[in-house]
Amino acid sequence: MQYRQVYLIANPRHNDRHWLREAFGYLRGLKATGRIFDEHNPAWRFDISGPAAEELSDFLRRGAGQESLRRDDLNTRFLRELDQDLSTHAKKTYALLQTPEFVEEFILDQTFEPAVKEFDLPATSVIDPTCGSGSAPTAPR
């Protein structure tokens, strides 16, 4: 948050729209986030108003501990499937391809479930070892 304040003080005619573009430009220059914020990102194709950017900036600043967007009862699989079907270019370039649910279930049934039983881990969560979207099957494990 302090970087935003410093930026807005140093640029009194700018607003959150300018600040977000500056921040996204910085992220575009980093190796870890460069491809996320390259020219395909909507931030470069669509201008938003200052008030809309301020709302987005406020949303992004909430951060962990203030409000979590995680909901255990929310099935977001349709969003992942929609995302992969929106752009053929993005699908091919960034390997956006949803693993079918029956494959997810099979892998979990053959690997994760036996490990939970063997090591007596009744409440366990894991990070996706394939480094996918990070989403998990809808049923809690």
Secondary structure, 3 states (H helix, E strand, C coil): CHHHHHHHHHCCCCCHHHHHHHHHHHHHCCCCCCCCCCCCCHHHHCCCCHHHHHHHHHHHHHCCCCCCCCCCCCCCHHHHHHHHHHCHHHHHHCCCCCCCHHHHHHHHHHHHHHHHHHCCCCCCCCCCCCCCCCCCCCCCC
